[in-house]
Amino acid sequence: MRLRWLVTLLCAAIAPSLCSASPNAAFQAMPPGLQAQITMPWDQPPPEFKEVEQRGFHAGVKAAIDDFNHHREAEPERHKEYRNPHVHRSYTEDYRKGFRRGYDDAMRHMIQSKRHHS
């Protein structure tokens, strides 16, 4: 009984200092890219992506889902949206970067989900 009382007392004394400290120091020490992978849903583009990269990301996710559902090889380059995106030429590489990231993230997620549910 004394031990339970001591633990309760210690928790009450320590909790305010933990709450007032910066959020989870270990998480804060991680590189930003790793933080995003841990906290963001797999189907959302990284916050640092520009608008055209975000558009590409979402198109890549959609393409990966379609390929996965139709049992096609994971080849983002064969998609028309990747080869000829509907963006100004100066944004083509940014769009493709987003497309590839979305495609890869979605494909990785679906393959891992399939393994866990098999």
N, C-alpha and C positions, 0 to 999 in steps of 0.2 A: 504494500500500500504506500509506503514511504517513497519507493522508487517512482511510482506513477505520479505522485505529488511533485517530486523533484523534476521529472520530465516535463510535466505541465508548466511548472514555474519557469523552467529554462526556455521552453517554447514561447511562453508569453513574453519573456525578457528579450529574446532574440528576434522574434517576428517583426517588431517595428523597424529594427535596423535593416533587416532584409528587404522590407517593403520600401523603405526610403532610399535604398541604394539603387544604382542604375540597374535596369533589367538584366537579368542573367548574364553575368560577366563572361562566362564561357561562350555564350552565343555572340555577344558583342565582339569578342576577340576573333571570331571567324572571319575569313575573307567575305566581302559582300556577295560574291557570286554563289558561295556555298550557303550563305544565309537565305538567299532567294530560292535556292533549290529545296531547302528545308521548309520554308514557310509558304511558298507559293504553290497553288494547284498546278498540276502538270500541264493543264490546257490554257494557262495564262502566260503571256509573254513577260519577259523580265522588265521591271519598271524602267530600266535605262534605255530600252529600245525606243527608237524614233517611231513616229506614226507609220511610216512606210514599212519599217521592219515589223511592226505589230500586225499590219495587214498581211505581210508575207507569212508571219508566224501562224496566224489563224488559217490562212489558205493551206499551209503545210500540215497543220493538224487535221484539217478536213481531208486532204489528200491521203494522209497516212491511214486514217480511219477507213476510207474507201478501199485502199489497197489491202489492209488487214482483213476487212470483211469479205473481200473477193479473193483472198488467198494469193495475192500477187507478191512478187519480189519487192523488197524495200528499196526502191530506186527513185528518189525524189526528182532526179534530173530528167526522167522521162515524162514528167507532167508538163503539159502545155503552159500552165500557170507559172512554172519554174523557168522554162525555156524562154517564154515570151510574156513576161508580166505586163499587166496593163498599168504601167507607170512610165513617167518620163525616163528617157535613157539615162539621165544622170542619177536616177534612183535605183536602177536595175540591180546593182550589187547589194545594196542595202535590203531590197525586197528579197533577193535570193538568200541572203544571210538569215533573215527572219523565217523564210519558208523552210530552209534546211533545219533550223533549230526547232521549229514547231513540228516538223515531220519527224525528226529524230526523237524528240521528247515524247510525242504521242506513240510512236512505234515502240519505244522502250517501255512505256507504261503498259501498253496492251500486251506485249510479250510477257512482261513480269506478272501482270494480272492473270494471264492464261496459265502460267506456271503454278501460281498460287491456288488457282481454282481447279486444277487438273488432278 
